[in-house]
């Protein structure tokens, strides 16, 4: 095994956004993961004498070669999967940031939501943030999560993402446009997993801490004994009583095989998860426009026996076929089965404090099943036209998705005293689940077929001038067949939705992007980009008026990338203007939950700094200022000029680590940082909001060659704060907590 550079290991970032401990998935050790070689793969063949030398071709979210791993969030030489053309960050005319696994370990991150604040402009929140699954905004707009380049589907369906086997996280800000097809306009979060190694390695970790949290994780990788065939298995299991008594259990396993031949690299993996969580959509309920005060932080307004159980099974297979030095063909296929069984409280503005009582409470039974497959054929052409170098990605994609959803809703008794809340219901006995205009319900079968062709060309005009252009044509066939007739539901033509009668629509949008970057000086690269994308309004939450027309997004972005002193100091800045039309937004009209379609616009600026002040001292910081507004709402003109749900005006994060020796023994490190998020609103009426917050975190640890121990302390000042503004109440951030992680590698 190679020797570990502990000082280099310490160059990491913060704990980032705090997350709940609803599903604790324990991190693999930074030490163990640092001993892993770069993803395996044969060296590229020399280019022909008359062909220019080009970067390695992207494969399954990782790349072959020395750029496969990076130390820092803003490492200019990092090659990212979201580019799909093997392009380094320094050559992309867009804001893309990479969060390495080792820095997540140093922060004590347990879930994806614990680490996303390492990228600028990202926060937890938005429509249907129920408090027990991932939902993110980037630049005030919805983001989409991908696993190794495959979509996890609409996030309104409720998925929590652990860090089991995760190598790094890529964040593309703004519309994915020609690359990702139907995706939310805020941006793309791509989770990239480790691939098998040709050398044997293994590692394990145990963690314990606040809220009755305990668990373990481990991995093993190496050769199978068959020439070219390597394996890797990652697994994690954990349980927690949870902050505010929101208990959870998580069990995951992810085996993978990789077979390398002369011209092919074939990967096969299965990602299997079983997650139990506790919904808490009410959090602390609103009173006079803000979360209620003068109650203990663990006060509960939600049903005490609520639960959420989910299964996630995803086999994937990918073949990287190197036809020649000019052409590489990537064939990729994924099948995804997701199920969600939930008993949780409805999140509506009808739930409120009236007098001293909490009224308008409801309980929803929900059973969803989502089955989809995704096939991607992507020939990548690498060639030159004179002195100009091209990496041309061409592609065809077919996705088929079916969603079956069944839900009914029961009225709950009032809580007599909002300031001493005791939910009266103790079981389902006595509750009547109804299905009508004032009780959210359905029994729907939804089907979607997406066909796409696309092309993106990364052009190296010179060593200084980089161009990027892409176009995507989509054909979308979406349909909804209700199993029951529910009063108040209408189809796309304004007619009542009737049981057994299919409501469908066909759309054929065109997405595109273009950008230019110029390396004016070795340390300064200004860029400009424009991207247009579309999103199918297809999910199980927004079918009150059938399947809505697609939404669209248009982004203008201009920025400057700085890199000083051999990339020891990297500063990225950007100005952006993103408009979003035909956005489905939930609201309550006349006591009935309804879906309206509005338009939004976000204008803002952001900056991210990654600085190695000394070999021992590392600093990472980011800042975002944004003005997100509702620009049009024909069904609610009073909301025009208001802010969208969950979009704060300011976000800032700072983390610093320092490595040192004690009595001549190296390997010790300390870290400290702060996270700031300004006020955000619960819905487009802007009647209720959550206040801004600043929290502080710290870390201390020791790393030896084969083992290490870390202590992470979160919310040092034990401040009461709120992570997300839901419609009925505010989701509460963790109080003062501490976690110890003991890890080893073999």
ZAVO-18283 format. One line per 3 residues: their letters; for each residue z negated, y negated, x of C-alpha. Coordinates in steps of 0.25 Angstrom, whole numbers. Layout:
# ZAVO-18283
a> Z/Y/X ~ ...
# end
This chain:
# ZAVO-18283
xxx> 0/0/0 ~ 3/-14/5 ~ -9/-23/9
xxx> -13/-33/-1 ~ -13/-48/2 ~ -25/-52/-6
xxx> -22/-67/-4 ~ -8/-65/-10 ~ -15/-57/-21
xxx> -24/-69/-24 ~ -12/-78/-27 ~ -13/-76/-42
xxx> -16/-84/-55 ~ -26/-86/-66 ~ -32/-78/-77
xxx> -22/-87/-86 ~ -24/-87/-101 ~ -36/-80/-106
xxx> -34/-69/-115 ~ -43/-61/-124 ~ -48/-48/-120
xxx> -42/-41/-133 ~ -34/-31/-125 ~ -38/-30/-110
xxx> -28/-24/-101 ~ -33/-24/-87 ~ -26/-29/-75
xxx> -21/-21/-64 ~ -26/-25/-51 ~ -20/-36/-43
xxx> -22/-28/-30 ~ -16/-16/-36 ~ -4/-23/-41
xxx> -2/-30/-28 ~ -1/-17/-21 ~ 11/-13/-30
xxx> 25/-14/-23 ~ 36/-23/-30 ~ 43/-15/-41
xxx> 51/-4/-35 ~ 66/-4/-34 ~ 76/-2/-23
xxx> 81/-13/-15 ~ 93/-20/-20 ~ 106/-16/-14
xxx> 113/-27/-4 ~ 122/-36/-12 ~ 137/-35/-9
xxx> 141/-44/3 ~ 148/-54/-7 ~ 137/-54/-17
xxx> 125/-64/-16 ~ 111/-58/-15 ~ 104/-59/-28
xxx> 89/-57/-32 ~ 84/-43/-37 ~ 88/-40/-52
xxx> 76/-40/-62 ~ 72/-27/-67 ~ 62/-24/-78
xxx> 54/-37/-76 ~ 52/-34/-61 ~ 61/-35/-49
xxx> 64/-28/-36 ~ 61/-34/-23 ~ 51/-44/-17
xxx> 51/-53/-28 ~ 46/-43/-37 ~ 31/-48/-36
xxx> 26/-62/-35 ~ 12/-68/-32 ~ 13/-81/-40
xxx> 16/-85/-54 ~ 27/-95/-49 ~ 32/-87/-37
xxx> 46/-92/-36 ~ 52/-79/-30 ~ 46/-71/-42
xxx> 58/-64/-49 ~ 55/-62/-64 ~ 59/-53/-75
xxx> 61/-63/-85 ~ 73/-69/-77 ~ 80/-55/-78
xxx> 89/-59/-67 ~ 79/-57/-55 ~ 77/-72/-53
xxx> 66/-78/-45 ~ 57/-88/-52 ~ 62/-99/-43
xxx> 76/-97/-48 ~ 74/-97/-63 ~ 76/-110/-71
xxx> 64/-107/-80 ~ 49/-107/-80 ~ 45/-92/-77
xxx> 32/-88/-71 ~ 27/-74/-66 ~ 12/-70/-67
xxx> 10/-59/-57 ~ 0/-47/-61 ~ -9/-49/-49
xxx> -12/-63/-54 ~ -15/-58/-68 ~ -25/-48/-61
xxx> -32/-59/-53 ~ -34/-67/-66 ~ -40/-55/-73
xxx> -29/-55/-84 ~ -29/-43/-93 ~ -18/-47/-103
xxx> -5/-54/-102 ~ -12/-66/-110 ~ -22/-67/-99
xxx> -11/-71/-89 ~ 0/-79/-95 ~ -6/-92/-92
xxx> -2/-90/-78 ~ 12/-95/-83 ~ 13/-110/-88
xxx> 14/-113/-102 ~ 9/-100/-108 ~ -2/-98/-118
xxx> -8/-88/-128 ~ -5/-92/-143 ~ 5/-95/-153
xxx> 8/-89/-167 ~ 1/-76/-171 ~ -8/-76/-158
xxx> -18/-67/-164 ~ -27/-66/-152 ~ -25/-52/-148
xxx> -11/-51/-143 ~ -2/-59/-134 ~ 5/-72/-139
xxx> 10/-82/-129 ~ 16/-96/-130 ~ 24/-102/-118
xxx> 27/-116/-119 ~ 21/-116/-133 ~ 31/-106/-138
xxx> 30/-91/-141 ~ 32/-82/-129 ~ 37/-67/-128
xxx> 31/-56/-120 ~ 40/-46/-113 ~ 37/-33/-105
xxx> 46/-31/-93 ~ 57/-38/-101 ~ 55/-32/-114
xxx> 50/-40/-126 ~ 37/-36/-132 ~ 41/-41/-145
xxx> 36/-53/-153 ~ 22/-56/-149 ~ 18/-59/-164
xxx> 17/-44/-164 ~ 4/-44/-155 ~ 5/-38/-141
xxx> -5/-39/-130 ~ 0/-37/-116 ~ -9/-32/-105
xxx> -6/-32/-90 ~ -4/-17/-89 ~ 6/-14/-78
xxx> 10/-29/-78 ~ 16/-34/-64 ~ 18/-49/-69
xxx> 21/-58/-80 ~ 33/-67/-81 ~ 33/-79/-90
xxx> 47/-86/-94 ~ 44/-99/-101 ~ 54/-103/-112
xxx> 64/-95/-120 ~ 69/-82/-113 ~ 82/-85/-119
xxx> 94/-76/-114 ~ 85/-67/-107 ~ 75/-62/-118
xxx> 82/-65/-131 ~ 73/-66/-143 ~ 60/-71/-137
xxx> 50/-83/-140 ~ 54/-96/-134 ~ 41/-98/-126
xxx> 45/-89/-116 ~ 44/-74/-110 ~ 32/-67/-104
xxx> 37/-55/-97 ~ 27/-44/-93 ~ 32/-36/-81
xxx> 26/-23/-77 ~ 25/-16/-64 ~ 35/-5/-60
xxx> 32/8/-53 ~ 31/8/-38 ~ 36/19/-28
xxx> 23/19/-21 ~ 10/24/-27 ~ 0/13/-32
xxx> -11/13/-42 ~ -22/4/-47 ~ -33/2/-57
xxx> -43/-8/-62 ~ -55/-9/-71 ~ -60/-21/-78
xxx> -72/-25/-86 ~ -77/-38/-91 ~ -81/-47/-103
xxx> -80/-42/-117 ~ -82/-28/-114 ~ -69/-27/-107
xxx> -66/-15/-99 ~ -53/-7/-94 ~ -45/-2/-83
xxx> -30/-2/-79 ~ -22/5/-68 ~ -9/9/-63
xxx> -2/19/-54 ~ 12/19/-49 ~ 20/26/-39
xxx> 32/37/-36 ~ 33/49/-45 ~ 39/58/-34
xxx> 53/57/-40 ~ 62/48/-32 ~ 63/34/-37
xxx> 53/37/-49 ~ 40/29/-49 ~ 30/27/-59
xxx> 19/17/-63 ~ 8/18/-74 ~ -1/6/-79
xxx> -12/8/-88 ~ -24/0/-94 ~ -35/2/-104
xxx> -46/-8/-108 ~ -55/-12/-119 ~ -63/-24/-122
xxx> -73/-29/-133 ~ -66/-42/-132 ~ -69/-57/-132
xxx> -75/-60/-146 ~ -75/-45/-149 ~ -60/-43/-149
xxx> -60/-29/-144 ~ -48/-23/-137 ~ -42/-10/-131
xxx> -30/-8/-123 ~ -23/4/-117 ~ -10/4/-110
xxx> -1/12/-101 ~ 12/9/-94 ~ 19/20/-86
xxx> 32/17/-79 ~ 43/25/-71 ~ 53/19/-62
xxx> 65/27/-57 ~ 73/20/-46 ~ 87/26/-42
xxx> 98/20/-33 ~ 103/11/-44 ~ 93/12/-55
xxx> 79/8/-58 ~ 73/14/-71 ~ 60/11/-77
xxx> 53/17/-88 ~ 39/13/-94 ~ 31/14/-106
xxx> 21/4/-110 ~ 10/9/-119 ~ -1/1/-125
xxx> -12/2/-135 ~ -20/-11/-138 ~ -31/-13/-147
xxx> -36/-28/-150 ~ -44/-36/-159 ~ -36/-48/-167
xxx> -43/-61/-169 ~ -33/-70/-174 ~ -44/-80/-180
xxx> -51/-82/-167 ~ -60/-94/-170 ~ -55/-100/-183
xxx> -51/-114/-184 ~ -61/-125/-190 ~ -56/-139/-191
xxx> -44/-137/-183 ~ -50/-129/-171 ~ -57/-116/-168
xxx> -71/-116/-175 ~ -82/-120/-166 ~ -97/-117/-167
xxx> -95/-102/-168 ~ -97/-92/-157 ~ -84/-89/-149
xxx> -85/-74/-154 ~ -85/-78/-169 ~ -75/-70/-176
xxx> -67/-73/-189 ~ -57/-61/-188 ~ -59/-48/-194
xxx> -69/-40/-186 ~ -61/-27/-187 ~ -48/-32/-184
xxx> -39/-24/-174 ~ -26/-24/-167 ~ -20/-11/-162
xxx> -7/-11/-154 ~ 2/0/-147 ~ 13/-4/-138
xxx> 23/6/-132 ~ 35/2/-124 ~ 44/12/-116
xxx> 54/4/-107 ~ 65/9/-98 ~ 74/1/-88
xxx> 85/4/-79 ~ 89/-6/-68 ~ 103/-1/-64
xxx> 108/-7/-51 ~ 123/-5/-53 ~ 127/-14/-41
xxx> 123/-26/-33 ~ 129/-34/-44 ~ 124/-27/-57
xxx> 111/-22/-61 ~ 109/-16/-75 ~ 96/-16/-82
xxx> 94/-7/-94 ~ 81/-8/-101 ~ 75/-2/-114
xxx> 61/-4/-120 ~ 55/2/-133 ~ 43/-5/-139
xxx> 33/0/-149 ~ 22/-9/-154 ~ 12/-7/-165
xxx> 1/-16/-170 ~ -10/-13/-180 ~ -18/-25/-183
xxx> -29/-29/-192 ~ -31/-44/-190 ~ -33/-57/-196
xxx> -22/-66/-201 ~ -20/-78/-193 ~ -18/-89/-203
xxx> -22/-104/-205 ~ -27/-99/-219 ~ -39/-93/-211
xxx> -49/-105/-209 ~ -62/-111/-211 ~ -65/-116/-225
xxx> -79/-122/-227 ~ -87/-112/-218 ~ -79/-100/-222
xxx> -67/-94/-215 ~ -56/-91/-226 ~ -42/-86/-226
xxx> -45/-74/-217 ~ -35/-62/-218 ~ -34/-49/-212
xxx> -20/-42/-208 ~ -17/-28/-207 ~ -4/-26/-198
xxx> 3/-15/-193 ~ 16/-18/-184 ~ 25/-9/-177
xxx> 36/-14/-167 ~ 47/-5/-161 ~ 58/-11/-153
xxx> 67/-7/-141 ~ 74/-16/-132 ~ 86/-13/-123
xxx> 91/-22/-112 ~ 104/-20/-104 ~ 104/-30/-93
xxx> 115/-30/-82 ~ 112/-40/-71 ~ 123/-45/-63
xxx> 121/-51/-49 ~ 133/-57/-42 ~ 138/-70/-36
xxx> 150/-79/-39 ~ 153/-86/-26 ~ 139/-91/-21
xxx> 133/-91/-35 ~ 124/-79/-38 ~ 122/-73/-51
xxx> 112/-64/-58 ~ 118/-62/-71 ~ 109/-54/-82
xxx> 117/-49/-93 ~ 111/-41/-105 ~ 111/-34/-118
xxx> 98/-32/-126 ~ 95/-24/-139 ~ 82/-25/-146
xxx> 77/-17/-158 ~ 64/-20/-165 ~ 57/-15/-177
xxx> 44/-21/-182 ~ 36/-14/-194 ~ 24/-22/-199
xxx> 15/-20/-210 ~ 3/-30/-213 ~ -6/-34/-225
xxx> -17/-45/-225 ~ -31/-45/-232 ~ -39/-57/-235
xxx> -53/-57/-228 ~ -66/-63/-233 ~ -70/-77/-229
xxx> -79/-78/-217 ~ -91/-86/-223 ~ -95/-94/-211
xxx> -85/-99/-201 ~ -95/-103/-191 ~ -102/-89/-192
xxx> -90/-80/-194 ~ -92/-66/-199 ~ -80/-60/-204
xxx> -84/-53/-217 ~ -74/-41/-217 ~ -79/-29/-209
xxx> -68/-19/-213 ~ -56/-17/-221 ~ -64/-13/-233
xxx> -62/-23/-245 ~ -50/-30/-238 ~ -37/-30/-246
xxx> -24/-31/-238 ~ -13/-39/-246 ~ 1/-42/-245
xxx> 6/-55/-251 ~ 10/-70/-247 ~ -4/-73/-243
xxx> -7/-60/-235 ~ 2/-58/-223 ~ 9/-44/-225
xxx> 21/-37/-223 ~ 28/-23/-221 ~ 40/-26/-213
xxx> 50/-19/-205 ~ 57/-28/-195 ~ 69/-24/-187
xxx> 76/-32/-176 ~ 89/-29/-167 ~ 92/-39/-156
xxx> 105/-38/-148 ~ 107/-47/-136 ~ 116/-50/-124
xxx> 113/-60/-113 ~ 116/-65/-99 ~ 108/-73/-89
xxx> 114/-78/-76 ~ 105/-82/-65 ~ 114/-90/-55
xxx> 111/-94/-41 ~ 121/-105/-39 ~ 115/-108/-26
xxx> 102/-105/-19 ~ 97/-118/-26 ~ 104/-118/-39
xxx> 100/-107/-50 ~ 106/-106/-64 ~ 102/-97/-75
xxx> 109/-95/-88 ~ 108/-85/-99 ~ 113/-82/-113
xxx> 109/-72/-124 ~ 115/-68/-137 ~ 106/-61/-147
xxx> 109/-54/-160 ~ 97/-52/-169 ~ 96/-43/-181
xxx> 82/-44/-187 ~ 77/-39/-201 ~ 64/-38/-209
xxx> 62/-28/-220 ~ 49/-30/-228 ~ 42/-17/-233
xxx> 35/-25/-244 ~ 38/-38/-252 ~ 28/-49/-249
xxx> 27/-62/-257 ~ 30/-74/-248 ~ 40/-67/-238
xxx> 54/-72/-238 ~ 67/-67/-230 ~ 76/-76/-221
xxx> 83/-81/-234 ~ 71/-85/-241 ~ 70/-73/-250
xxx> 58/-64/-252 ~ 56/-53/-243 ~ 57/-40/-251
xxx> 53/-26/-247 ~ 64/-18/-242 ~ 74/-30/-240
xxx> 78/-33/-226 ~ 78/-47/-221 ~ 87/-48/-209
xxx> 93/-59/-200 ~ 103/-59/-189 ~ 103/-69/-177
xxx> 112/-71/-165 ~ 106/-81/-156 ~ 110/-85/-142
xxx> 100/-89/-131 ~ 103/-95/-118 ~ 97/-101/-106
xxx> 102/-109/-94 ~ 94/-115/-82 ~ 96/-121/-68
xxx> 87/-121/-56 ~ 89/-129/-43 ~ 81/-127/-30
xxx> 82/-142/-26 ~ 72/-140/-15 ~ 66/-127/-9
xxx> 53/-130/-17 ~ 59/-137/-30 ~ 68/-131/-40
xxx> 70/-138/-53 ~ 76/-131/-65 ~ 81/-133/-79
xxx> 83/-123/-90 ~ 87/-121/-105 ~ 85/-109/-114
xxx> 88/-106/-128 ~ 82/-93/-135 ~ 80/-87/-149
xxx> 69/-78/-155 ~ 70/-69/-167 ~ 60/-72/-177
xxx> 57/-57/-178 ~ 42/-52/-179 ~ 33/-47/-189
xxx> 25/-60/-191 ~ 35/-69/-195 ~ 42/-62/-207
xxx> 36/-71/-218 ~ 50/-76/-220 ~ 58/-64/-215
xxx> 64/-65/-201 ~ 66/-79/-197 ~ 78/-85/-189
xxx> 76/-84/-174 ~ 69/-95/-167 ~ 76/-102/-155
xxx> 71/-109/-143 ~ 77/-119/-133 ~ 70/-123/-120
xxx> 73/-133/-109 ~ 66/-132/-96 ~ 66/-140/-83
xxx> 57/-137/-72 ~ 54/-138/-57 ~ 50/-126/-48
xxx> 42/-130/-35 ~ 39/-120/-24 ~ 32/-126/-11
xxx> 27/-120/2 ~ 34/-106/1 ~ 30/-105/-14
xxx> 15/-107/-11 ~ 16/-118/-22 ~ 25/-116/-34
xxx> 25/-126/-45 ~ 34/-124/-57 ~ 36/-135/-68
xxx> 44/-136/-81 ~ 47/-145/-92 ~ 51/-138/-105
xxx> 56/-140/-119 ~ 57/-128/-129 ~ 61/-129/-143
xxx> 59/-118/-153 ~ 65/-117/-167 ~ 63/-108/-179
xxx> 49/-103/-175 ~ 41/-94/-184 ~ 27/-100/-186
xxx> 16/-95/-194 ~ 9/-104/-203 ~ 1/-104/-217
xxx> 7/-111/-229 ~ -1/-111/-242 ~ -10/-100/-236
xxx> 2/-91/-233 ~ 5/-87/-219 ~ 20/-92/-217
xxx> 30/-92/-206 ~ 37/-105/-204 ~ 48/-108/-194
xxx> 47/-121/-185 ~ 53/-127/-172 ~ 45/-130/-160
xxx> 47/-137/-147 ~ 39/-137/-134 ~ 40/-147/-123
xxx> 32/-146/-110 ~ 30/-145/-95 ~ 23/-135/-87
xxx> 20/-132/-72 ~ 15/-120/-64 ~ 9/-120/-50
xxx> 7/-108/-41 ~ 1/-112/-28 ~ -5/-105/-16
xxx> -13/-116/-10 ~ -18/-107/1 ~ -16/-92/4
xxx> -29/-90/-3 ~ -28/-100/-14 ~ -19/-99/-26
xxx> -17/-108/-38 ~ -9/-107/-51 ~ -8/-117/-62
xxx> 1/-120/-73 ~ 2/-132/-84 ~ 10/-133/-96
xxx> 11/-145/-106 ~ 19/-143/-118 ~ 21/-150/-132
xxx> 24/-139/-142 ~ 28/-145/-156 ~ 34/-140/-169
xxx> 47/-147/-171 ~ 51/-142/-185 ~ 45/-134/-196
xxx> 53/-135/-209 ~ 41/-127/-216 ~ 30/-136/-211
xxx> 35/-150/-207 ~ 21/-154/-204 ~ 20/-145/-192
xxx> 31/-152/-185 ~ 25/-159/-172 ~ 14/-149/-172
xxx> 11/-139/-161 ~ 15/-124/-162 ~ 4/-114/-163
xxx> -3/-111/-149 ~ 5/-121/-141 ~ -4/-129/-132
xxx> 0/-142/-126 ~ -6/-139/-112 ~ -8/-126/-104
xxx> -14/-126/-90 ~ -19/-115/-81 ~ -24/-115/-66
xxx> -29/-103/-58 ~ -33/-103/-43 ~ -37/-91/-34
xxx> -43/-91/-20 ~ -44/-79/-11 ~ -55/-78/0
xxx> -63/-69/9 ~ -78/-66/8 ~ -85/-63/22
xxx> -71/-60/27 ~ -67/-51/16 ~ -54/-56/9
xxx> -50/-52/-5 ~ -58/-61/-13 ~ -52/-71/-23
xxx> -57/-81/-34 ~ -49/-88/-45 ~ -51/-99/-55
xxx> -43/-106/-65 ~ -42/-113/-79 ~ -33/-112/-91
xxx> -31/-123/-100 ~ -24/-123/-114 ~ -23/-135/-123
xxx> -25/-135/-138 ~ -15/-127/-147 ~ -13/-126/-162
xxx> -15/-114/-172 ~ -2/-116/-179 ~ 9/-127/-182
xxx> 0/-135/-191 ~ -9/-138/-179 ~ -21/-139/-188
xxx> -29/-130/-179 ~ -29/-129/-164 ~ -37/-123/-153
xxx> -43/-132/-142 ~ -38/-133/-127 ~ -46/-125/-117
xxx> -49/-124/-102 ~ -54/-111/-97 ~ -58/-106/-83
xxx> -56/-93/-76 ~ -60/-87/-63 ~ -58/-74/-55
xxx> -65/-68/-42 ~ -60/-55/-35 ~ -59/-46/-23
xxx> -47/-38/-19 ~ -47/-27/-8 ~ -36/-19/-4
xxx> -37/-8/-15 ~ -47/-14/-25 ~ -52/-27/-31
xxx> -61/-33/-41 ~ -59/-46/-49 ~ -68/-54/-58
xxx> -61/-63/-68 ~ -69/-73/-77 ~ -63/-80/-88
xxx> -67/-93/-96 ~ -78/-96/-86 ~ -83/-108/-94
xxx> -84/-99/-107 ~ -76/-109/-114 ~ -72/-107/-129
xxx> -57/-108/-130 ~ -45/-103/-138 ~ -33/-95/-133
xxx> -24/-96/-146 ~ -23/-104/-159 ~ -21/-94/-170
xxx> -19/-99/-184 ~ -33/-96/-190 ~ -41/-97/-177
xxx> -41/-98/-162 ~ -41/-86/-153 ~ -53/-88/-143
xxx> -52/-87/-128 ~ -61/-78/-120 ~ -75/-83/-116
xxx> -81/-81/-102 ~ -77/-67/-97 ~ -76/-60/-84
xxx> -69/-47/-80 ~ -70/-38/-68 ~ -58/-30/-63
xxx> -59/-19/-52 ~ -46/-14/-47 ~ -41/-5/-37
xx> -27/0/-32 ~ -23/13/-25
# end
